[in-house]
């Protein structure tokens, strides 16, 4: 997984947590939902990167 991708995905998750907290504090359900969505997107991107990394490792192991 590229370090910049990992940082970007973690930043999206953090942004989502902040949005969710602000939405909850201001009773803005739309913002709260956006925050949860941002967190989910960041997590899914992280999972996708891990799958790609695993596939590369398998490919290398089979090749060697």
PQR file of N, CA, C, O and H, with PARSE charges and radii, in Angstrom:
ATOM      1  N   UNK A   1       0.861  -1.167   0.000 -0.4000 1.5000
ATOM      2  CA  UNK A   1       0.000   0.000   0.000 -0.0000 2.0000
ATOM      3  C   UNK A   1       0.903   1.224   0.000  0.5500 1.7000
ATOM      4  O   UNK A   1       1.844   1.321   0.787 -0.5500 1.4000
ATOM      5  N   UNK A   2       0.603   2.146  -0.887 -0.4000 1.5000
ATOM      6  CA  UNK A   2       1.381   3.376  -0.928 -0.0000 2.0000
ATOM      7  C   UNK A   2       1.164   4.193   0.327  0.5500 1.7000
ATOM      8  O   UNK A   2       0.046   4.302   0.830 -0.5500 1.4000
ATOM      9  H   UNK A   2      -0.162   2.067  -1.527  0.4000 1.0000
ATOM     10  N   UNK A   3       2.236   4.760   0.820 -0.4000 1.5000
ATOM     11  CA  UNK A   3       2.140   5.543   2.056 -0.0000 2.0000
ATOM     12  C   UNK A   3       1.210   6.734   1.885  0.5500 1.7000
ATOM     13  O   UNK A   3       0.462   7.077   2.801 -0.5500 1.4000
ATOM     14  H   UNK A   3       3.144   4.672   0.411  0.4000 1.0000
ATOM     15  N   UNK A   4       1.254   7.364   0.717 -0.4000 1.5000
ATOM     16  CA  UNK A   4       0.377   8.521   0.504 -0.0000 2.0000
ATOM     17  C   UNK A   4      -1.089   8.110   0.456  0.5500 1.7000
ATOM     18  O   UNK A   4      -1.954   8.852   0.920 -0.5500 1.4000
ATOM     19  H   UNK A   4       1.862   7.086  -0.027  0.4000 1.0000
ATOM     20  N   UNK A   5      -1.378   6.926  -0.107 -0.4000 1.5000
ATOM     21  CA  UNK A   5      -2.759   6.430  -0.113 -0.0000 2.0000
ATOM     22  C   UNK A   5      -3.233   6.149   1.306  0.5500 1.7000
ATOM     23  O   UNK A   5      -4.363   6.468   1.674 -0.5500 1.4000
ATOM     24  H   UNK A   5      -0.675   6.323  -0.485  0.4000 1.0000
ATOM     25  N   UNK A   6      -2.358   5.554   2.086 -0.4000 1.5000
ATOM     26  CA  UNK A   6      -2.705   5.218   3.469 -0.0000 2.0000
ATOM     27  C   UNK A   6      -3.014   6.490   4.267  0.5500 1.7000
ATOM     28  O   UNK A   6      -3.983   6.542   5.023 -0.5500 1.4000
ATOM     29  H   UNK A   6      -1.440   5.295   1.787  0.4000 1.0000
ATOM     30  N   UNK A   7      -2.178   7.505   4.084 -0.4000 1.5000
ATOM     31  CA  UNK A   7      -2.388   8.776   4.791 -0.0000 2.0000
ATOM     32  C   UNK A   7      -3.690   9.424   4.339  0.5500 1.7000
ATOM     33  O   UNK A   7      -4.467   9.919   5.155 -0.5500 1.4000
ATOM     34  H   UNK A   7      -1.390   7.463   3.469  0.4000 1.0000
ATOM     35  N   UNK A   8      -3.915   9.414   3.034 -0.4000 1.5000
ATOM     36  CA  UNK A   8      -5.140  10.017   2.490 -0.0000 2.0000
ATOM     37  C   UNK A   8      -6.395   9.320   3.034  0.5500 1.7000
ATOM     38  O   UNK A   8      -7.374   9.976   3.387 -0.5500 1.4000
ATOM     39  H   UNK A   8      -3.283   9.012   2.371  0.4000 1.0000
ATOM     40  N   UNK A   9      -6.353   7.996   3.094 -0.4000 1.5000
ATOM     41  CA  UNK A   9      -7.500   7.239   3.597 -0.0000 2.0000
ATOM     42  C   UNK A   9      -7.735   7.494   5.082  0.5500 1.7000
ATOM     43  O   UNK A   9      -8.876   7.632   5.525 -0.5500 1.4000
ATOM     44  H   UNK A   9      -5.557   7.463   2.807  0.4000 1.0000
ATOM     45  N   UNK A  10      -6.649   7.555   5.845 -0.4000 1.5000
ATOM     46  CA  UNK A  10      -6.778   7.849   7.280 -0.0000 2.0000
ATOM     47  C   UNK A  10      -7.315   9.264   7.492  0.5500 1.7000
ATOM     48  O   UNK A  10      -8.105   9.505   8.405 -0.5500 1.4000
ATOM     49  H   UNK A  10      -5.722   7.443   5.486  0.4000 1.0000
ATOM     50  N   UNK A  11      -6.881  10.197   6.641 -0.4000 1.5000
ATOM     51  CA  UNK A  11      -7.363  11.580   6.742 -0.0000 2.0000
ATOM     52  C   UNK A  11      -8.855  11.641   6.462  0.5500 1.7000
ATOM     53  O   UNK A  11      -9.588  12.385   7.115 -0.5500 1.4000
ATOM     54  H   UNK A  11      -6.239  10.002   5.900  0.4000 1.0000
ATOM     55  N   UNK A  12      -9.302  10.859   5.490 -0.4000 1.5000
ATOM     56  CA  UNK A  12     -10.732  10.847   5.184 -0.0000 2.0000
ATOM     57  C   UNK A  12     -11.524  10.289   6.362  0.5500 1.7000
ATOM     58  O   UNK A  12     -12.591  10.803   6.697 -0.5500 1.4000
ATOM     59  H   UNK A  12      -8.707  10.255   4.959  0.4000 1.0000
ATOM     60  N   UNK A  13     -11.005   9.246   6.983 -0.4000 1.5000
ATOM     61  CA  UNK A  13     -11.675   8.697   8.161 -0.0000 2.0000
ATOM     62  C   UNK A  13     -11.730   9.721   9.293  0.5500 1.7000
ATOM     63  O   UNK A  13     -12.759   9.868   9.954 -0.5500 1.4000
ATOM     64  H   UNK A  13     -10.138   8.828   6.711  0.4000 1.0000
ATOM     65  N   UNK A  14     -10.625  10.425   9.514 -0.4000 1.5000
ATOM     66  CA  UNK A  14     -10.576  11.431  10.577 -0.0000 2.0000
ATOM     67  C   UNK A  14     -11.543  12.572  10.288  0.5500 1.7000
ATOM     68  O   UNK A  14     -12.242  13.045  11.184 -0.5500 1.4000
ATOM     69  H   UNK A  14      -9.789  10.306   8.977  0.4000 1.0000
ATOM     70  N   UNK A  15     -11.579  13.007   9.040 -0.4000 1.5000
ATOM     71  CA  UNK A  15     -12.506  14.070   8.643 -0.0000 2.0000
ATOM     72  C   UNK A  15     -13.948  13.624   8.900  0.5500 1.7000
ATOM     73  O   UNK A  15     -14.789  14.409   9.339 -0.5500 1.4000
ATOM     74  H   UNK A  15     -11.011  12.623   8.313  0.4000 1.0000
ATOM     75  N   UNK A  16     -14.207  12.362   8.621 -0.4000 1.5000
ATOM     76  CA  UNK A  16     -15.541  11.819   8.856 -0.0000 2.0000
ATOM     77  C   UNK A  16     -15.909  11.814  10.329  0.5500 1.7000
ATOM     78  O   UNK A  16     -17.048  12.105  10.693 -0.5500 1.4000
ATOM     79  H   UNK A  16     -13.524  11.725   8.265  0.4000 1.0000
ATOM     80  N   UNK A  17     -14.948  11.486  11.167 -0.4000 1.5000
ATOM     81  CA  UNK A  17     -15.216  11.480  12.611 -0.0000 2.0000
ATOM     82  C   UNK A  17     -15.532  12.888  13.107  0.5500 1.7000
ATOM     83  O   UNK A  17     -16.421  13.087  13.935 -0.5500 1.4000
ATOM     84  H   UNK A  17     -14.023  11.250  10.872  0.4000 1.0000
ATOM     85  N   UNK A  18     -14.789  13.858  12.585 -0.4000 1.5000
ATOM     86  CA  UNK A  18     -15.038  15.253  12.980 -0.0000 2.0000
ATOM     87  C   UNK A  18     -16.429  15.687  12.516  0.5500 1.7000
ATOM     88  O   UNK A  18     -17.195  16.272  13.281 -0.5500 1.4000
ATOM     89  H   UNK A  18     -14.067  13.697  11.912  0.4000 1.0000
ATOM     90  N   UNK A  19     -16.742  15.395  11.258 -0.4000 1.5000
ATOM     91  CA  UNK A  19     -18.057  15.762  10.720 -0.0000 2.0000
ATOM     92  C   UNK A  19     -19.174  15.120  11.530  0.5500 1.7000
ATOM     93  O   UNK A  19     -20.170  15.764  11.858 -0.5500 1.4000
ATOM     94  H   UNK A  19     -16.120  14.919  10.636  0.4000 1.0000
ATOM     95  N   UNK A  20     -18.997  13.848  11.846 -0.4000 1.5000
ATOM     96  CA  UNK A  20     -20.022  13.151  12.618 -0.0000 2.0000
ATOM     97  C   UNK A  20     -20.202  13.811  13.984  0.5500 1.7000
ATOM     98  O   UNK A  20     -21.328  14.022  14.435 -0.5500 1.4000
ATOM     99  H   UNK A  20     -18.188  13.324  11.579  0.4000 1.0000
ATOM    100  N   UNK A  21     -19.094  14.132  14.633 -0.4000 1.5000
ATOM    101  CA  UNK A  21     -19.159  14.775  15.949 -0.0000 2.0000
ATOM    102  C   UNK A  21     -19.813  16.139  15.901  0.5500 1.7000
ATOM    103  O   UNK A  21     -20.625  16.476  16.762 -0.5500 1.4000
ATOM    104  H   UNK A  21     -18.179  13.960  14.266  0.4000 1.0000
ATOM    105  N   UNK A  22     -19.457  16.932  14.885 -0.4000 1.5000
ATOM    106  CA  UNK A  22     -20.064  18.265  14.737 -0.0000 2.0000
ATOM    107  C   UNK A  22     -21.559  18.122  14.445  0.5500 1.7000
ATOM    108  O   UNK A  22     -22.383  18.854  14.993 -0.5500 1.4000
ATOM    109  H   UNK A  22     -18.798  16.658  14.185  0.4000 1.0000
ATOM    110  N   UNK A  23     -21.887  17.181  13.586 -0.4000 1.5000
ATOM    111  CA  UNK A  23     -23.298  16.951  13.270 -0.0000 2.0000
ATOM    112  C   UNK A  23     -24.095  16.539  14.498  0.5500 1.7000
ATOM    113  O   UNK A  23     -25.226  16.983  14.698 -0.5500 1.4000
ATOM    114  H   UNK A  23     -21.217  16.586  13.141  0.4000 1.0000
ATOM    115  N   UNK A  24     -23.497  15.690  15.310 -0.4000 1.5000
ATOM    116  CA  UNK A  24     -24.171  15.241  16.527 -0.0000 2.0000
ATOM    117  C   UNK A  24     -24.331  16.414  17.508  0.5500 1.7000
ATOM    118  O   UNK A  24     -25.380  16.571  18.133 -0.5500 1.4000
ATOM    119  H   UNK A  24     -22.579  15.329  15.147  0.4000 1.0000
ATOM    120  N   UNK A  25     -23.279  17.232  17.634 -0.4000 1.5000
ATOM    121  CA  UNK A  25     -23.300  18.354  18.579 -0.0000 2.0000
ATOM    122  C   UNK A  25     -24.301  19.430  18.160  0.5500 1.7000
ATOM    123  O   UNK A  25     -24.922  20.071  19.008 -0.5500 1.4000
ATOM    124  H   UNK A  25     -22.427  17.104  17.126  0.4000 1.0000
ATOM    125  N   UNK A  26     -24.454  19.624  16.848 -0.4000 1.5000
ATOM    126  CA  UNK A  26     -25.364  20.668  16.350 -0.0000 2.0000
ATOM    127  C   UNK A  26     -26.725  20.114  15.960  0.5500 1.7000
ATOM    128  O   UNK A  26     -27.573  20.841  15.442 -0.5500 1.4000
ATOM    129  H   UNK A  26     -23.949  19.103  16.159  0.4000 1.0000
ATOM    130  N   UNK A  27     -26.931  18.829  16.210 -0.4000 1.5000
ATOM    131  CA  UNK A  27     -28.180  18.149  15.865 -0.0000 2.0000
ATOM    132  C   UNK A  27     -28.465  18.236  14.367  0.5500 1.7000
ATOM    133  O   UNK A  27     -29.613  18.381  13.947 -0.5500 1.4000
ATOM    134  H   UNK A  27     -26.242  18.239  16.631  0.4000 1.0000
ATOM    135  N   UNK A  28     -27.393  18.145  13.566 -0.4000 1.5000
ATOM    136  CA  UNK A  28     -27.502  18.167  12.107 -0.0000 2.0000
ATOM    137  C   UNK A  28     -27.325  16.732  11.615  0.5500 1.7000
ATOM    138  O   UNK A  28     -26.205  16.252  11.440 -0.5500 1.4000
ATOM    139  H   UNK A  28     -26.461  18.027  13.907  0.4000 1.0000
ATOM    140  N   UNK A  29     -28.447  16.066  11.397 -0.4000 1.5000
ATOM    141  CA  UNK A  29     -28.401  14.646  11.023 -0.0000 2.0000
ATOM    142  C   UNK A  29     -27.742  14.426   9.669  0.5500 1.7000
ATOM    143  O   UNK A  29     -27.108  13.394   9.445 -0.5500 1.4000
ATOM    144  H   UNK A  29     -29.357  16.457  11.539  0.4000 1.0000
ATOM    145  N   UNK A  30     -27.887  15.377   8.780 -0.4000 1.5000
ATOM    146  CA  UNK A  30     -27.273  15.267   7.458 -0.0000 2.0000
ATOM    147  C   UNK A  30     -25.749  15.259   7.572  0.5500 1.7000
ATOM    148  O   UNK A  30     -25.084  14.428   6.953 -0.5500 1.4000
ATOM    149  H   UNK A  30     -28.402  16.215   8.962  0.4000 1.0000
ATOM    150  N   UNK A  31     -25.201  16.172   8.353 -0.4000 1.5000
ATOM    151  CA  UNK A  31     -23.753  16.233   8.536 -0.0000 2.0000
ATOM    152  C   UNK A  31     -23.244  14.991   9.261  0.5500 1.7000
ATOM    153  O   UNK A  31     -22.174  14.468   8.947 -0.5500 1.4000
ATOM    154  H   UNK A  31     -25.741  16.846   8.856  0.4000 1.0000
ATOM    155  N   UNK A  32     -24.011  14.536  10.217 -0.4000 1.5000
ATOM    156  CA  UNK A  32     -23.637  13.336  10.962 -0.0000 2.0000
ATOM    157  C   UNK A  32     -23.564  12.136  10.005  0.5500 1.7000
ATOM    158  O   UNK A  32     -22.635  11.332  10.081 -0.5500 1.4000
ATOM    159  H   UNK A  32     -24.879  14.961  10.472  0.4000 1.0000
ATOM    160  N   UNK A  33     -24.536  12.027   9.120 -0.4000 1.5000
ATOM    161  CA  UNK A  33     -24.554  10.940   8.135 -0.0000 2.0000
ATOM    162  C   UNK A  33     -23.382  11.070   7.157  0.5500 1.7000
ATOM    163  O   UNK A  33     -22.761  10.072   6.793 -0.5500 1.4000
ATOM    164  H   UNK A  33     -25.290  12.680   9.058  0.4000 1.0000
ATOM    165  N   UNK A  34     -23.086  12.290   6.737 -0.4000 1.5000
ATOM    166  CA  UNK A  34     -21.938  12.518   5.847 -0.0000 2.0000
ATOM    167  C   UNK A  34     -20.650  12.047   6.514  0.5500 1.7000
ATOM    168  O   UNK A  34     -19.790  11.438   5.878 -0.5500 1.4000
ATOM    169  H   UNK A  34     -23.591  13.101   7.033  0.4000 1.0000
ATOM    170  N   UNK A  35     -20.536  12.336   7.790 -0.4000 1.5000
ATOM    171  CA  UNK A  35     -19.351  11.921   8.540 -0.0000 2.0000
ATOM    172  C   UNK A  35     -19.204  10.414   8.578  0.5500 1.7000
ATOM    173  O   UNK A  35     -18.114   9.882   8.371 -0.5500 1.4000
ATOM    174  H   UNK A  35     -21.234  12.830   8.307  0.4000 1.0000
ATOM    175  N   UNK A  36     -20.303   9.729   8.842 -0.4000 1.5000
ATOM    176  CA  UNK A  36     -20.248   8.261   8.855 -0.0000 2.0000
ATOM    177  C   UNK A  36     -19.892   7.729   7.474  0.5500 1.7000
ATOM    178  O   UNK A  36     -19.140   6.762   7.348 -0.5500 1.4000
ATOM    179  H   UNK A  36     -21.189  10.161   9.010  0.4000 1.0000
ATOM    180  N   UNK A  37     -20.441   8.370   6.428 -0.4000 1.5000
ATOM    181  CA  UNK A  37     -20.137   7.953   5.051 -0.0000 2.0000
ATOM    182  C   UNK A  37     -18.660   8.142   4.744  0.5500 1.7000
ATOM    183  O   UNK A  37     -18.032   7.261   4.156 -0.5500 1.4000
ATOM    184  H   UNK A  37     -21.052   9.155   6.530  0.4000 1.0000
ATOM    185  N   UNK A  38     -18.095   9.289   5.138 -0.4000 1.5000
ATOM    186  CA  UNK A  38     -16.671   9.534   4.908 -0.0000 2.0000
ATOM    187  C   UNK A  38     -15.814   8.483   5.618  0.5500 1.7000
ATOM    188  O   UNK A  38     -14.828   7.998   5.062 -0.5500 1.4000
ATOM    189  H   UNK A  38     -18.605  10.005   5.616  0.4000 1.0000
ATOM    190  N   UNK A  39     -16.192   8.142   6.829 -0.4000 1.5000
ATOM    191  CA  UNK A  39     -15.444   7.132   7.576 -0.0000 2.0000
ATOM    192  C   UNK A  39     -15.510   5.787   6.863  0.5500 1.7000
ATOM    193  O   UNK A  39     -14.504   5.087   6.750 -0.5500 1.4000
ATOM    194  H   UNK A  39     -16.993   8.535   7.281  0.4000 1.0000
ATOM    195  N   UNK A  40     -16.684   5.436   6.389 -0.4000 1.5000
ATOM    196  CA  UNK A  40     -16.865   4.166   5.694 -0.0000 2.0000
ATOM    197  C   UNK A  40     -16.055   4.124   4.403  0.5500 1.7000
ATOM    198  O   UNK A  40     -15.415   3.118   4.099 -0.5500 1.4000
ATOM    199  H   UNK A  40     -17.501   6.005   6.481  0.4000 1.0000
ATOM    200  N   UNK A  41     -16.084   5.214   3.648 -0.4000 1.5000
ATOM    201  CA  UNK A  41     -15.322   5.274   2.396 -0.0000 2.0000
ATOM    202  C   UNK A  41     -13.828   5.106   2.663  0.5500 1.7000
ATOM    203  O   UNK A  41     -13.144   4.357   1.966 -0.5500 1.4000
ATOM    204  H   UNK A  41     -16.604   6.031   3.895  0.4000 1.0000
ATOM    205  N   UNK A  42     -13.336   5.801   3.667 -0.4000 1.5000
ATOM    206  CA  UNK A  42     -11.914   5.681   4.010 -0.0000 2.0000
ATOM    207  C   UNK A  42     -11.552   4.261   4.395  0.5500 1.7000
ATOM    208  O   UNK A  42     -10.511   3.746   3.987 -0.5500 1.4000
ATOM    209  H   UNK A  42     -13.892   6.409   4.234  0.4000 1.0000
ATOM    210  N   UNK A  43     -12.404   3.633   5.177 -0.4000 1.5000
ATOM    211  CA  UNK A  43     -12.160   2.248   5.593 -0.0000 2.0000
ATOM    212  C   UNK A  43     -12.200   1.276   4.425  0.5500 1.7000
ATOM    213  O   UNK A  43     -11.389   0.353   4.353 -0.5500 1.4000
ATOM    214  H   UNK A  43     -13.249   4.052   5.509  0.4000 1.0000
ATOM    215  N   UNK A  44     -13.137   1.480   3.514 -0.4000 1.5000
ATOM    216  CA  UNK A  44     -13.228   0.604   2.346 -0.0000 2.0000
ATOM    217  C   UNK A  44     -12.021   0.770   1.427  0.5500 1.7000
ATOM    218  O   UNK A  44     -11.527  -0.202   0.855 -0.5500 1.4000
ATOM    219  H   UNK A  44     -13.796   2.230   3.572  0.4000 1.0000
ATOM    220  N   UNK A  45     -11.556   1.993   1.293 -0.4000 1.5000
ATOM    221  CA  UNK A  45     -10.362   2.225   0.476 -0.0000 2.0000
ATOM    222  C   UNK A  45      -9.155   1.538   1.100  0.5500 1.7000
ATOM    223  O   UNK A  45      -8.325   0.968   0.393 -0.5500 1.4000
ATOM    224  H   UNK A  45     -11.957   2.783   1.757  0.4000 1.0000
ATOM    225  N   UNK A  46      -9.060   1.592   2.427 -0.4000 1.5000
ATOM    226  CA  UNK A  46      -7.965   0.920   3.130 -0.0000 2.0000
ATOM    227  C   UNK A  46      -8.029  -0.585   2.855  0.5500 1.7000
ATOM    228  O   UNK A  46      -7.009  -1.215   2.576 -0.5500 1.4000
ATOM    229  H   UNK A  46      -9.734   2.055   3.002  0.4000 1.0000
ATOM    230  N   UNK A  47      -9.228  -1.150   2.937 -0.4000 1.5000
ATOM    231  CA  UNK A  47      -9.398  -2.585   2.701 -0.0000 2.0000
ATOM    232  C   UNK A  47      -9.015  -2.942   1.269  0.5500 1.7000
ATOM    233  O   UNK A  47      -8.370  -3.964   1.037 -0.5500 1.4000
ATOM    234  H   UNK A  47     -10.057  -0.637   3.164  0.4000 1.0000
ATOM    235  N   UNK A  48      -9.403  -2.115   0.318 -0.4000 1.5000
ATOM    236  CA  UNK A  48      -9.056  -2.357  -1.079 -0.0000 2.0000
ATOM    237  C   UNK A  48      -7.551  -2.351  -1.295  0.5500 1.7000
ATOM    238  O   UNK A  48      -7.021  -3.186  -2.028 -0.5500 1.4000
ATOM    239  H   UNK A  48      -9.927  -1.284   0.507  0.4000 1.0000
ATOM    240  N   UNK A  49      -6.870  -1.419  -0.664 -0.4000 1.5000
ATOM    241  CA  UNK A  49      -5.415  -1.348  -0.776 -0.0000 2.0000
ATOM    242  C   UNK A  49      -4.773  -2.598  -0.177  0.5500 1.7000
ATOM    243  O   UNK A  49      -3.797  -3.115  -0.721 -0.5500 1.4000
ATOM    244  H   UNK A  49      -7.301  -0.740  -0.069  0.4000 1.0000
ATOM    245  N   UNK A  50      -5.313  -3.084   0.936 -0.4000 1.5000
ATOM    246  CA  UNK A  50      -4.767  -4.286   1.559 -0.0000 2.0000
ATOM    247  C   UNK A  50      -4.956  -5.512   0.666  0.5500 1.7000
ATOM    248  O   UNK A  50      -4.081  -6.375   0.591 -0.5500 1.4000
ATOM    249  H   UNK A  50      -6.106  -2.664   1.378  0.4000 1.0000
ATOM    250  N   UNK A  51      -6.104  -5.580  -0.011 -0.4000 1.5000
ATOM    251  CA  UNK A  51      -6.359  -6.689  -0.935 -0.0000 2.0000
ATOM    252  C   UNK A  51      -5.351  -6.640  -2.083  0.5500 1.7000
ATOM    253  O   UNK A  51      -4.794  -7.667  -2.471 -0.5500 1.4000
ATOM    254  H   UNK A  51      -6.814  -4.879   0.050  0.4000 1.0000
ATOM    255  N   UNK A  52      -5.120  -5.442  -2.623 -0.4000 1.5000
ATOM    256  CA  UNK A  52      -4.145  -5.311  -3.711 -0.0000 2.0000
ATOM    257  C   UNK A  52      -2.758  -5.728  -3.243  0.5500 1.7000
ATOM    258  O   UNK A  52      -2.040  -6.418  -3.967 -0.5500 1.4000
ATOM    259  H   UNK A  52      -5.573  -4.608  -2.307  0.4000 1.0000
ATOM    260  N   UNK A  53      -2.376  -5.312  -2.036 -0.4000 1.5000
ATOM    261  CA  UNK A  53      -1.061  -5.688  -1.498 -0.0000 2.0000
ATOM    262  C   UNK A  53      -0.952  -7.203  -1.350  0.5500 1.7000
ATOM    263  O   UNK A  53       0.079  -7.792  -1.678 -0.5500 1.4000
ATOM    264  H   UNK A  53      -2.960  -4.752  -1.448  0.4000 1.0000
ATOM    265  N   UNK A  54      -2.010  -7.826  -0.859 -0.4000 1.5000
ATOM    266  CA  UNK A  54      -2.003  -9.280  -0.679 -0.0000 2.0000
ATOM    267  C   UNK A  54      -1.887  -9.988  -2.023  0.5500 1.7000
ATOM    268  O   UNK A  54      -1.163 -10.976  -2.147 -0.5500 1.4000
ATOM    269  H   UNK A  54      -2.847  -7.348  -0.593  0.4000 1.0000
ATOM    270  N   UNK A  55      -2.595  -9.488  -3.027 -0.4000 1.5000
ATOM    271  CA  UNK A  55      -2.538 -10.092  -4.354 -0.0000 2.0000
ATOM    272  C   UNK A  55      -1.124  -9.982  -4.932  0.5500 1.7000
ATOM    273  O   UNK A  55      -0.644 -10.911  -5.582 -0.5500 1.4000
ATOM    274  H   UNK A  55      -3.184  -8.686  -2.927  0.4000 1.0000
ATOM    275  N   UNK A  56      -0.470  -8.865  -4.700 -0.4000 1.5000
ATOM    276  CA  UNK A  56       0.909  -8.690  -5.184 -0.0000 2.0000
ATOM    277  C   UNK A  56       1.838  -9.692  -4.499  0.5500 1.7000
ATOM    278  O   UNK A  56       2.719 -10.264  -5.140 -0.5500 1.4000
ATOM    279  H   UNK A  56      -0.859  -8.110  -4.172  0.4000 1.0000
ATOM    280  N   UNK A  57       1.637  -9.901  -3.195 -0.4000 1.5000
ATOM    281  CA  UNK A  57       2.478 -10.847  -2.457 -0.0000 2.0000
ATOM    282  C   UNK A  57       2.283 -12.277  -2.973  0.5500 1.7000
ATOM    283  O   UNK A  57       3.242 -13.034  -3.118 -0.5500 1.4000
ATOM    284  H   UNK A  57       0.921  -9.436  -2.674  0.4000 1.0000
ATOM    285  N   UNK A  58       1.031 -12.628  -3.245 -0.4000 1.5000
ATOM    286  CA  UNK A  58       0.726 -13.960  -3.753 -0.0000 2.0000
ATOM    287  C   UNK A  58       1.358 -14.126  -5.128  0.5500 1.7000
ATOM    288  O   UNK A  58       1.973 -15.153  -5.417 -0.5500 1.4000
ATOM    289  H   UNK A  58       0.251 -12.013  -3.127  0.4000 1.0000
ATOM    290  N   UNK A  59       1.204 -13.116  -5.968 -0.4000 1.5000
ATOM    291  CA  UNK A  59       1.763 -13.181  -7.314 -0.0000 2.0000
ATOM    292  C   UNK A  59       3.283 -13.362  -7.248  0.5500 1.7000
ATOM    293  O   UNK A  59       3.855 -14.157  -7.994 -0.5500 1.4000
ATOM    294  H   UNK A  59       0.705 -12.283  -5.733  0.4000 1.0000
ATOM    295  N   UNK A  60       3.922 -12.621  -6.354 -0.4000 1.5000
ATOM    296  CA  UNK A  60       5.375 -12.722  -6.216 -0.0000 2.0000
ATOM    297  C   UNK A  60       5.776 -14.105  -5.699  0.5500 1.7000
ATOM    298  O   UNK A  60       6.762 -14.679  -6.161 -0.5500 1.4000
ATOM    299  H   UNK A  60       3.458 -11.976  -5.748  0.4000 1.0000
ATOM    300  N   UNK A  61       5.013 -14.639  -4.743 -0.4000 1.5000
ATOM    301  CA  UNK A  61       5.325 -15.946  -4.176 -0.0000 2.0000
ATOM    302  C   UNK A  61       5.184 -17.048  -5.227  0.5500 1.7000
ATOM    303  O   UNK A  61       5.981 -17.984  -5.265 -0.5500 1.4000
ATOM    304  H   UNK A  61       4.212 -14.173  -4.368  0.4000 1.0000
ATOM    305  N   UNK A  62       4.178 -16.929  -6.065 -0.4000 1.5000
ATOM    306  CA  UNK A  62       3.962 -17.931  -7.104 -0.0000 2.0000
ATOM    307  C   UNK A  62       5.050 -17.818  -8.166  0.5500 1.7000
ATOM    308  O   UNK A  62       5.506 -18.823  -8.712 -0.5500 1.4000
ATOM    309  H   UNK A  62       3.531 -16.168  -6.034  0.4000 1.0000
ATOM    310  N   UNK A  63       5.456 -16.597  -8.447 -0.4000 1.5000
ATOM    311  CA  UNK A  63       6.481 -16.353  -9.458 -0.0000 2.0000
ATOM    312  C   UNK A  63       7.836 -16.909  -9.021  0.5500 1.7000
ATOM    313  O   UNK A  63       8.584 -17.450  -9.834 -0.5500 1.4000
ATOM    314  H   UNK A  63       5.086 -15.781  -8.003  0.4000 1.0000
ATOM    315  N   UNK A  64       8.143 -16.770  -7.734 -0.4000 1.5000
ATOM    316  CA  UNK A  64       9.446 -17.220  -7.216 -0.0000 2.0000
ATOM    317  C   UNK A  64       9.431 -18.693  -7.035  0.5500 1.7000
ATOM    318  O   UNK A  64      10.429 -19.273  -6.608 -0.5500 1.4000
ATOM    319  H   UNK A  64       7.536 -16.330  -7.073  0.4000 1.0000
TER
END
